[in-house]
Amino acid sequence: MSRATIAAPKGQTAQAGRQDAPGEAKKERLSTVYGRYFDCVPVETAEQRTEAFRLRYQVYCKEHNFEDESDNPDGYEQDQLDDHALHTLLLHRPSETYVGTVRLILPDAEEHGLEFPIRTVCDPSLLRENNENLPQNYTAEISRFAVSKNFRRRDGDEQTTVGGYNDDEDPRRLIPHISLGLMQAIVEMARRGGVTHLCAMMEPALLRMLSRLGIHFNNLGPRVEYHGT
């Protein structure tokens, strides 16, 4: 994102010009409030990996039945791709508990004969090796993007794996999308992994939410049935 130069109208100072940018002030307030309650924690230890897998089991196996509980008898949802991915946990600061997680499957997974999950539902030609829009060696897949049911408070949040958070101490402080921090984590993981392009299977509701936040994805193809639309 480039830094814009603010030119003040004649007779005003540049500082006054900055005060006339309500959008910027609004973003700053959201960032400040969000940072007070949540923090993104890179998964670097065995204990943190266990927390991520346990949270994934709760969301993907118990709450939504996206994955089969019998395939994860120990209460941890994991697969072969985890060793070829970067992981992040979302920490709820007041309770010091992990409430969300996301992983970024890196390109080297395919070098080991493992297929990106998106290839199982998309037309393979859309992700072919010479696709200029998704260069194979620099494209990663966003995966296991989830927030615990206990932190999906808004109407309709039961239908999706992401949601809002309301501070009970001050009802005016509503953070509309907890998953905002997970998107920040994805960008950081992409930087760490040397990735320039991202792909994902996403619910329409999540795409609309991200679009409202200024994060836009291009459709690879028509909607498909995969644990829902």
ZALOPA-653091 format. One line per field, with one value per atom (N, C-alpha, C, CB): x, y, z; atom name; residue in one letter. Coordinates in steps of 0.2 Angstrom, whole numbers. Glycine has a CB too. Example, Ala and Ser with C-alpha at 12.3 -4.5 7.8 and 13.67 -1.06 7.14 Angstrom:
<rs>
x [66 62 66 57 64 68 64 70]
y [-28 -22 -16 -22 -11 -5 0 -3]
z [39 39 39 45 35 36 39 29]
atomo [N CA C CB N CA C CB]
residuo [a a a a s s s s]
</rs>
This chain:
<rs>
x [4 0 4 -5 3 7 5 7 10 8 6 14 0 -2 0 -10 2 4 -2 9 -4 -10 -8 -12 -11 -10 -15 -9 -13 -18 -21 -15 -27 -30 -26 -37 -26 -23 -25 -23 -21 -23 -24 -29 -23 -23 -17 -29 -16 -10 -11 -7 -5 -6 -9 1 -8 -11 -18 -8 -21 -28 -31 -30 -27 -29 -30 -24 -26 -26 -32 -20 -34 -40 -46 -41 -46 -52 -52 -52 -49 -49 -52 -41 -59 -62 -61 -70 -60 -59 -53 -59 -47 -41 -42 -36 -46 -47 -51 -50 -56 -60 -56 -65 -51 -47 -42 -43 -40 -35 -39 -32 -45 -49 -51 -56 -52 -54 -47 -56 -42 -35 -34 -30 -35 -33 -38 -34 -44 -49 -47 -56 -46 -44 -38 -43 -33 -27 -28 -22 -33 -34 -36 -39 -40 -43 -40 -50 -37 -34 -27 -39 -24 -17 -15 -12 -12 -10 -4 -10 -3 2 5 1 11 14 15 20 13 14 21 9 25 32 34 36 29 31 26 31 28 23 17 27 17 11 7 13 9 5 2 9 5 2 -3 8 -2 -8 -14 -5 -13 -18 -22 -16 -18 -21 -25 -16 -23 -26 -32 -21 -32 -38 -43 -36 -41 -46 -50 -43 -46 -48 -53 -43 -52 -56 -63 -53 -63 -69 -73 -67 -70 -74 -76 -70 -71 -72 -75 -66 -74 -77 -84 -72 -83 -89 -94 -86 -92 -97 -100 -94 -96 -99 -99 -95 -96 -96 -93 -103 -88 -84 -80 -80 -77 -72 -75 -65 -73 -76 -72 -75 -76 -73 -69 -78 -72 -68 -62 -73 -60 -54 -49 -54 -51 -47 -49 -48 -48 -50 -47 -48 -41 -38 -40 -30 -45 -48 -43 -48 -39 -35 -36 -27 -38 -39 -33 -45 -30 -23 -23 -17 -18 -17 -10 -22 -9 -2 1 -1 -4 -2 1 -8 -1 1 9 -1 13 20 23 23 18 20 17 19 15 11 14 4 12 13 7 16 7 1 1 0 -5 -6 -12 -7 -11 -17 -19 -15 -26 -28 -30 -35 -26 -27 -31 -20 -36 -41 -37 -48 -35 -31 -34 -29 -40 -43 -43 -50 -45 -46 -39 -51 -35 -28 -30 -24 -35 -36 -36 -43 -34 -34 -41 -29 -44 -51 -51 -54 -45 -46 -39 -47 -39 -33 -34 -32 -28 -28 -21 -29 -21 -14 -13 -14 -7 -6 -1 -2 -4 -1 4 -6 10 15 16 22 19 20 24 24 29 33 29 38 23 19 18 12 17 16 22 13 28 34 35 40 31 32 26 32 22 17 10 19 10 3 0 5 -7 -11 -14 -16 -14 -18 -25 -18 -29 -36 -40 -39 -39 -43 -43 -40 -38 -38 -43 -31 -45 -50 -57 -50 -58 -65 -65 -68 -59 -59 -57 -54 -58 -56 -48 -59 -45 -38 -34 -35 -37 -34 -34 -38 -38 -38 -31 -44 -28 -22 -16 -23 -16 -11 -4 -13 1 8 9 13 7 9 3 10 -1 -6 -2 -11 -2 1 -2 1 -9 -12 -10 -20 -8 -6 0 -12 6 12 13 18 15 15 20 17 26 31 30 37 25 24 17 26 13 6 5 1 1 0 -8 3 -10 -18 -19 -20 -24 -27 -31 -31 -30 -34 -35 -30 -40 -42 -43 -37 -47 -48 -54 -50 -53 -59 -58 -59 -64 -65 -70 -68 -68 -72 -79 -69 -84 -91 -92 -95 -89 -90 -89 -86 -85 -84 -87 -76 -92 -97 -103 -97 -104 -109 -115 -107 -114 -119 -124 -116 -130 -135 -133 -141 -134 -132 -125 -132 -121 -114 -114 -111 -119 -119 -118 -126 -120 -119 -112 -124 -108 -101 -96 -100 -90 -84 -81 -79 -83 -80 -86 -77 -84 -90 -87 -94 -92 -91 -89 -96 -87 -86 -88 -78 -92 -95 -92 -102 -89 -86 -92 -81 -93 -98 -98 -99 -91 -91 -93 -83 -93 -95 -98 -89 -105 -109 -107 -116 -105 -104 -97 -103 -93 -87 -88 -81 -91 -92 -87 -99 -83 -78 -82 -72 -83 -88 -85 -89 -78 -76 -69 -74 -70 -64 -59 -66 -61 -56 -52 -60 -53 -48 -41 -51 -40 -33 -30 -33 -35 -32 -30 -37 -33 -31 -24 -36 -23 -17 -12 -17 -13 -9 -7 -11 -12 -11 -6 -17 -6 -2 5 -4 6 13 16 12 11 14 16 9 13 14 21 9 22 29 34 29 33 38 40 36 35 35 37 29 39 41 35 47 29 23 20 17 18 16 8 20 6 -1 -5 -2 -11 -15 -21 -17 -23 -30 -33 -29 -40 -44 -51 -44 -53 -60 -64 -62 -69 -72 -79 -69 -83 -90 -91 -93 -97 -99 -99 -106 -102 -102 -95 -106 -90 -84 -81 -79 -82 -80 -83 -81 -89 -93 -90 -100 -88 -86 -79 -85 -75 -68 -68 -64 -73 -74 -75 -79 -80 -81 -75 -87 -70 -64 -59 -62 -61 -56 -51 -52 -53 -49 -53 -47 -50 -54 -51 -55 -54 -52 -55 -53 -52 -55 -57 -49 -63 -66 -62 -74 -61 -57 -62 -53 -69 -74 -80 -72 -85 -92 -92 -97 -98 -98 -99 -105 -96 -97 -99 -89 -101 -103 -97 -109 -95 -90 -91 -83 -94 -97 -101 -91 -106 -110 -107 -109 -110 -108 -102 -114]
y [-6 0 6 0 11 17 22 20 26 31 38 33 40 46 52 46 57 64 68 67 71 75 83 74 86 93 97 94 101 106 111 108 113 119 125 120 130 136 139 141 141 144 139 148 133 128 124 123 121 117 110 117 106 99 95 96 97 94 94 96 100 101 97 108 96 92 85 92 82 75 74 74 79 79 78 85 80 79 73 85 68 61 56 59 56 52 45 53 42 35 33 34 37 35 34 40 39 39 33 46 31 26 19 25 18 13 12 13 18 18 16 25 18 16 9 20 6 -1 -5 -3 -3 -6 -6 -3 0 0 -4 8 -4 -8 -16 -7 -18 -25 -27 -26 -23 -25 -25 -20 -22 -22 -29 -17 -33 -39 -45 -39 -44 -50 -49 -51 -55 -54 -61 -54 -60 -66 -69 -64 -75 -78 -84 -82 -83 -88 -94 -85 -100 -106 -109 -112 -109 -111 -117 -105 -119 -124 -130 -122 -136 -142 -140 -148 -137 -135 -131 -132 -126 -122 -125 -116 -130 -134 -138 -139 -141 -145 -140 -148 -134 -130 -128 -123 -127 -126 -132 -124 -138 -144 -146 -150 -144 -145 -140 -144 -134 -129 -131 -122 -133 -135 -141 -137 -146 -151 -149 -156 -144 -141 -138 -136 -134 -130 -135 -124 -139 -142 -149 -143 -152 -159 -158 -163 -154 -154 -149 -153 -143 -138 -138 -131 -140 -139 -146 -135 -151 -158 -157 -161 -153 -152 -158 -146 -160 -166 -172 -164 -178 -184 -184 -190 -185 -185 -192 -185 -197 -204 -204 -209 -199 -199 -195 -195 -192 -188 -191 -181 -197 -200 -197 -207 -193 -190 -183 -190 -181 -174 -169 -173 -170 -166 -167 -166 -161 -162 -160 -157 -164 -163 -167 -164 -166 -170 -169 -168 -172 -172 -165 -177 -161 -154 -150 -151 -151 -147 -146 -150 -151 -151 -146 -158 -144 -140 -134 -144 -131 -125 -121 -127 -115 -110 -110 -103 -109 -109 -103 -115 -100 -95 -96 -88 -94 -94 -87 -98 -86 -80 -80 -78 -76 -76 -70 -75 -72 -68 -65 -71 -59 -57 -57 -50 -55 -54 -61 -52 -66 -73 -77 -77 -75 -78 -85 -79 -86 -92 -91 -94 -96 -96 -97 -102 -93 -93 -94 -87 -94 -94 -97 -88 -99 -102 -102 -109 -102 -102 -105 -95 -108 -111 -108 -118 -108 -106 -112 -99 -115 -121 -118 -126 -120 -117 -121 -117 -118 -121 -128 -117 -128 -134 -140 -133 -140 -146 -150 -144 -146 -149 -153 -145 -150 -153 -160 -148 -161 -167 -172 -166 -170 -175 -174 -182 -168 -167 -162 -165 -163 -158 -153 -162 -147 -141 -144 -135 -143 -145 -142 -143 -136 -132 -136 -125 -140 -143 -149 -146 -151 -157 -154 -160 -148 -145 -141 -142 -138 -133 -137 -128 -134 -137 -136 -132 -142 -142 -137 -149 -136 -131 -124 -131 -122 -116 -115 -114 -120 -120 -124 -123 -123 -127 -123 -127 -127 -124 -118 -130 -117 -110 -105 -112 -105 -100 -94 -103 -88 -82 -79 -77 -80 -77 -81 -77 -87 -90 -94 -95 -91 -94 -100 -89 -106 -112 -111 -118 -108 -108 -103 -107 -98 -93 -92 -86 -97 -97 -102 -99 -99 -103 -104 -100 -109 -109 -108 -116 -103 -102 -108 -95 -110 -116 -116 -122 -120 -121 -114 -125 -110 -103 -103 -98 -103 -104 -100 -111 -98 -95 -99 -88 -100 -104 -101 -104 -106 -104 -99 -111 -100 -95 -88 -98 -87 -80 -78 -79 -81 -79 -77 -85 -71 -68 -65 -63 -63 -59 -64 -55 -61 -65 -68 -61 -74 -78 -81 -73 -79 -82 -89 -78 -92 -100 -103 -102 -99 -102 -102 -99 -99 -98 -99 -91 -100 -101 -95 -106 -89 -83 -78 -79 -73 -69 -63 -73 -60 -54 -55 -49 -50 -50 -44 -51 -45 -39 -39 -39 -33 -32 -31 -26 -36 -35 -30 -42 -27 -22 -15 -21 -15 -9 -11 -4 -11 -14 -10 -14 -4 0 -2 8 -6 -8 -15 -9 -15 -21 -22 -21 -27 -28 -33 -32 -30 -34 -40 -29 -41 -47 -49 -46 -54 -57 -59 -62 -61 -64 -59 -68 -53 -47 -49 -40 -51 -52 -58 -54 -63 -69 -67 -75 -63 -60 -57 -55 -53 -50 -55 -45 -60 -66 -69 -71 -70 -73 -69 -74 -63 -58 -59 -51 -59 -60 -67 -59 -72 -79 -79 -84 -76 -76 -72 -72 -67 -63 -68 -57 -71 -76 -82 -79 -84 -90 -88 -94 -81 -79 -80 -83 -79 -81 -74 -84 -74 -68 -68 -66 -74 -76 -80 -78 -79 -83 -86 -79 -92 -94 -98 -100 -99 -102 -104 -97 -109 -110 -106 -118 -102 -98 -98 -91 -97 -96 -89 -97 -88 -82 -76 -82 -78 -73 -71 -77 -75 -73 -68 -79 -70 -66 -59 -69 -58 -52 -48 -53 -51 -48 -45 -52 -49 -47 -41 -52 -41 -36 -29 -37 -29 -23 -20 -25 -25 -22 -20 -28 -21 -19 -24 -13 -31 -36 -40 -41 -40 -43 -49 -37 -54 -60 -61 -66 -63 -64 -72 -63 -73 -79 -83 -79 -90 -94 -98 -99 -98 -102 -101 -109 -105 -105 -108 -109 -106 -109 -116 -106 -120 -127 -129 -130 -135 -138 -142 -143 -139 -142 -140 -139 -145 -143 -137 -142 -137 -131 -127 -126 -121 -118 -114 -113]
z [0 0 0 6 -4 -5 0 -12 2 7 3 12 4 1 4 1 0 3 3 -2 9 10 9 17 4 3 6 -5 10 14 9 21 10 6 8 7 4 5 12 -1 16 22 28 22 27 32 32 30 38 39 37 46 36 34 39 32 46 51 51 58 49 49 43 48 38 32 34 27 39 41 45 45 49 53 49 58 43 38 35 33 37 34 39 33 40 44 43 44 37 36 39 28 39 42 50 40 52 60 62 62 58 59 59 54 54 54 60 48 62 68 74 69 75 81 81 81 75 74 76 67 74 75 82 71 86 93 97 95 95 99 98 97 92 90 94 83 94 97 105 96 108 115 117 117 112 114 111 112 105 101 99 95 98 96 92 102 86 82 84 74 85 88 83 95 80 75 79 72 76 79 78 76 84 83 88 85 92 97 96 104 99 98 102 101 108 112 108 118 104 100 94 97 91 86 89 83 95 98 99 105 101 102 96 105 90 84 81 78 82 80 84 80 91 95 93 102 92 90 83 89 78 72 73 67 77 79 81 84 86 89 83 94 79 74 68 71 65 59 60 55 66 67 71 70 77 82 80 88 78 77 70 78 65 58 54 54 57 53 46 53 46 39 38 39 44 44 49 46 47 51 58 47 63 70 70 75 67 67 64 64 60 57 61 50 67 71 79 71 80 87 93 87 92 98 99 97 96 97 94 104 89 85 78 87 75 67 64 65 60 57 51 61 46 40 38 35 32 29 27 24 26 23 29 20 35 41 41 47 39 39 34 39 29 23 24 17 30 31 36 32 36 42 45 40 52 56 61 60 62 67 71 63 77 82 84 89 85 87 95 83 98 106 108 109 112 116 122 117 122 127 134 126 135 142 145 142 141 144 143 141 139 138 135 144 131 127 120 129 116 109 106 106 102 99 92 102 88 81 78 78 72 69 62 72 58 51 49 48 43 41 34 41 31 24 22 24 17 14 9 11 9 5 -1 9 -6 -13 -12 -18 -8 -7 -6 -2 -4 -2 -9 1 -14 -21 -23 -26 -21 -23 -20 -21 -14 -11 -13 -3 -18 -20 -17 -20 -13 -10 -14 -2 -14 -18 -14 -22 -17 -13 -13 -17 -7 -7 -12 0 -14 -19 -26 -20 -27 -34 -34 -35 -28 -28 -30 -21 -30 -32 -38 -26 -39 -45 -51 -44 -57 -63 -63 -69 -64 -63 -68 -65 -74 -79 -76 -85 -71 -68 -64 -63 -62 -57 -61 -51 -67 -71 -70 -79 -72 -70 -73 -72 -79 -83 -82 -90 -77 -76 -73 -71 -77 -75 -69 -81 -68 -62 -56 -63 -56 -50 -51 -48 -51 -52 -47 -52 -50 -45 -40 -50 -41 -36 -31 -39 -32 -27 -25 -31 -26 -24 -18 -30 -13 -7 -6 0 -2 -1 6 -3 7 14 16 14 22 24 31 22 33 41 44 44 41 43 48 37 54 59 65 61 68 75 79 74 85 90 90 97 91 91 97 92 102 108 107 114 101 99 93 99 91 85 88 80 90 94 90 99 84 80 77 75 75 72 65 71 64 58 59 53 64 64 65 70 67 68 61 71 56 49 46 44 49 46 52 43 49 54 57 51 55 57 60 51 64 66 70 71 73 77 84 76 88 95 98 96 104 107 114 108 116 123 128 123 132 137 142 141 143 147 144 149 137 134 127 132 127 122 115 123 116 110 106 112 110 107 103 112 97 93 88 90 88 83 78 86 72 68 65 62 65 61 65 54 69 73 68 77 62 57 54 52 56 53 55 55 61 63 60 70 58 54 47 54 44 37 38 34 43 44 45 51 49 50 43 55 39 32 28 28 28 25 27 25 34 37 35 45 36 34 27 35 22 15 14 11 18 18 20 22 26 28 24 35 20 15 8 15 7 0 -5 -2 -2 -7 -9 -3 -16 -19 -20 -25 -21 -23 -18 -30 -17 -12 -16 -6 -14 -16 -10 -22 -11 -5 -8 0 -4 -5 1 -5 -1 4 3 3 9 9 6 16 2 0 5 -4 11 17 18 23 19 20 15 21 9 3 3 -4 5 6 11 7 17 23 21 29 18 16 11 13 7 2 5 -3 10 14 18 19 19 23 18 27 11 6 4 9 5 3 -2 9 -8 -14 -17 -19 -18 -21 -28 -17 -33 -40 -40 -45 -43 -43 -48 -45 -46 -51 -55 -47 -53 -57 -53 -57 -56 -53 -46 -57 -42 -35 -36 -32 -30 -30 -23 -32 -23 -17 -13 -18 -7 -4 4 -6 7 14 14 19 9 8 2 14 0 -6 -5 -8]
atomo [N CA C CB N CA C CB N CA C CB N CA C CB N CA C CB N CA C CB N CA C CB N CA C CB N CA C CB N CA C CB N CA C CB N CA C CB N CA C CB N CA C CB N CA C CB N CA C CB N CA C CB N CA C CB N CA C CB N CA C CB N CA C CB N CA C CB N CA C CB N CA C CB N CA C CB N CA C CB N CA C CB N CA C CB N CA C CB N CA C CB N CA C CB N CA C CB N CA C CB N CA C CB N CA C CB N CA C CB N CA C CB N CA C CB N CA C CB N CA C CB N CA C CB N CA C CB N CA C CB N CA C CB N CA C CB N CA C CB N CA C CB N CA C CB N CA C CB N CA C CB N CA C CB N CA C CB N CA C CB N CA C CB N CA C CB N CA C CB N CA C CB N CA C CB N CA C CB N CA C CB N CA C CB N CA C CB N CA C CB N CA C CB N CA C CB N CA C CB N CA C CB N CA C CB N CA C CB N CA C CB N CA C CB N CA C CB N CA C CB N CA C CB N CA C CB N CA C CB N CA C CB N CA C CB N CA C CB N CA C CB N CA C CB N CA C CB N CA C CB N CA C CB N CA C CB N CA C CB N CA C CB N CA C CB N CA C CB N CA C CB N CA C CB N CA C CB N CA C CB N CA C CB N CA C CB N CA C CB N CA C CB N CA C CB N CA C CB N CA C CB N CA C CB N CA C CB N CA C CB N CA C CB N CA C CB N CA C CB N CA C CB N CA C CB N CA C CB N CA C CB N CA C CB N CA C CB N CA C CB N CA C CB N CA C CB N CA C CB N CA C CB N CA C CB N CA C CB N CA C CB N CA C CB N CA C CB N CA C CB N CA C CB N CA C CB N CA C CB N CA C CB N CA C CB N CA C CB N CA C CB N CA C CB N CA C CB N CA C CB N CA C CB N CA C CB N CA C CB N CA C CB N CA C CB N CA C CB N CA C CB N CA C CB N CA C CB N CA C CB N CA C CB N CA C CB N CA C CB N CA C CB N CA C CB N CA C CB N CA C CB N CA C CB N CA C CB N CA C CB N CA C CB N CA C CB N CA C CB N CA C CB N CA C CB N CA C CB N CA C CB N CA C CB N CA C CB N CA C CB N CA C CB N CA C CB N CA C CB N CA C CB N CA C CB N CA C CB N CA C CB N CA C CB N CA C CB N CA C CB N CA C CB N CA C CB N CA C CB N CA C CB N CA C CB N CA C CB N CA C CB N CA C CB N CA C CB N CA C CB N CA C CB N CA C CB N CA C CB N CA C CB N CA C CB N CA C CB N CA C CB N CA C CB N CA C CB N CA C CB N CA C CB N CA C CB N CA C CB N CA C CB N CA C CB N CA C CB N CA C CB N CA C CB N CA C CB N CA C CB N CA C CB N CA C CB N CA C CB N CA C CB N CA C CB N CA C CB N CA C CB N CA C CB N CA C CB N CA C CB N CA C CB N CA C CB N CA C CB N CA C CB N CA C CB N CA C CB N CA C CB N CA C CB N CA C CB N CA C CB N CA C CB N CA C CB N CA C CB N CA C CB N CA C CB N CA C CB]
residuo [m m m m s s s s r r r r a a a a t t t t i i i i a a a a a a a a p p p p k k k k g g g g q q q q t t t t a a a a q q q q a a a a g g g g r r r r q q q q d d d d a a a a p p p p g g g g e e e e a a a a k k k k k k k k e e e e r r r r l l l l s s s s t t t t v v v v y y y y g g g g r r r r y y y y f f f f d d d d c c c c v v v v p p p p v v v v e e e e t t t t a a a a e e e e q q q q r r r r t t t t e e e e a a a a f f f f r r r r l l l l r r r r y y y y q q q q v v v v y y y y c c c c k k k k e e e e h h h h n n n n f f f f e e e e d d d d e e e e s s s s d d d d n n n n p p p p d d d d g g g g y y y y e e e e q q q q d d d d q q q q l l l l d d d d d d d d h h h h a a a a l l l l h h h h t t t t l l l l l l l l l l l l h h h h r r r r p p p p s s s s e e e e t t t t y y y y v v v v g g g g t t t t v v v v r r r r l l l l i i i i l l l l p p p p d d d d a a a a e e e e e e e e h h h h g g g g l l l l e e e e f f f f p p p p i i i i r r r r t t t t v v v v c c c c d d d d p p p p s s s s l l l l l l l l r r r r e e e e n n n n n n n n e e e e n n n n l l l l p p p p q q q q n n n n y y y y t t t t a a a a e e e e i i i i s s s s r r r r f f f f a a a a v v v v s s s s k k k k n n n n f f f f r r r r r r r r r r r r d d d d g g g g d d d d e e e e q q q q t t t t t t t t v v v v g g g g g g g g y y y y n n n n d d d d d d d d e e e e d d d d p p p p r r r r r r r r l l l l i i i i p p p p h h h h i i i i s s s s l l l l g g g g l l l l m m m m q q q q a a a a i i i i v v v v e e e e m m m m a a a a r r r r r r r r g g g g g g g g v v v v t t t t h h h h l l l l c c c c a a a a m m m m m m m m e e e e p p p p a a a a l l l l l l l l r r r r m m m m l l l l s s s s r r r r l l l l g g g g i i i i h h h h f f f f n n n n n n n n l l l l g g g g p p p p r r r r v v v v e e e e y y y y h h h h g g g g t t t t]
</rs>
